[in-house]
Amino acid sequence: MAIGEGLFSAVPNTVWVVVHAITALVGLYYLTKSRSDSTLMWVFILYVVSGVLFVLVHLGQVDMYTTHILESVFMFIAIILIGTHAVKCCR
């Protein structure tokens, strides 16, 4: 058994739906606040889509493997966007 597998399996899916919905809503809030900066907007769009995908996983609509791969790609793209934005801002 993987570390934490028993702990996370014991938490009902409804709790995970609420947790991921809250994180998606937080990302959506910051998305609306970052309209003047297109780079940050894309970062928050990727974050929100990732959160929605995880909600769909816990609702049984999407499989976890696909969501995990997409979330990793989205976060990698977001890190690149944040890094390039930071380099531009700090010059």
N, C-alpha and C positions, 0 to 999 in steps of 0.2 A: 504494500500500500504506500502510495506517495505521501510525503509530509503534508499534513493538513487536509488530506482527502476525506477522512472521517468527519472532521470538524465542518468542512464546507458542505459535505453531503447532508449533514444533519439540519442545515438551515433550509427552511421551506422555499420553494421557488417564488412564492409571493414576496418574500422579503427581498430576494435578489431583483425581482422586477421593480420594486420600490426603490432600491438602492441605485440601480442603473438608470431609472427614470429621473431620479433627483440629479444624478451627475449629468445626464443629458440636458436637463432644464438649466442647470448652472452654466453649462457650455452655451446653451441657447441665449441665456441672459448676456453673457459676455460677447456673444456674436452680435447681438443688437447694439451693444455699446462700442463695438469696434468697426462700425460702418465706414469711418473715415480712413481706415487703414486696410487695404485689400489683402495684404499678407496675413495680418492677424485674423481677418475674416475667414480666410481659407483654413487656417489652423483650427479655429473654433468649429468650422463646418465639418472638418474631418473628425474632431472630437465628438461632436453631436451624432454624426452618423455611426461612429463606433459605439456610442452609448445606446443608440436605438437598436443596433444589431444585437447587442447583449440582452436587451429587453426581449427581442424576438427569440433569442436562444432559450430563455427561461419560459417563454410562452410556447415553446415547442415548434416554432415556425422555421428556424434555421438551425443547422447543426453547429456544434461548438468548434469543430476543427476549422471549418470555413471562416467562421467569425474570428477565431484567434489569428488566422493568417491575415485576414483583411485588417484587423485591428493593428497588428504589428506593422503592416505596410503603411497604414494611415499615420501611425505614430512616427515612423521613420521619415515620412514625407513632412510631417509637422515639425520635427526636429530640424530638418534641412531648412524649412521656411523660417523658423525662428532664428536659426544660426545666420542665415543670409540677411535677415532683417536686422539682427544685432550688429553684424559687420557694417551694414550701411549706416546705421544710426550712430555708431561709435567712431566714424571717420572724422 
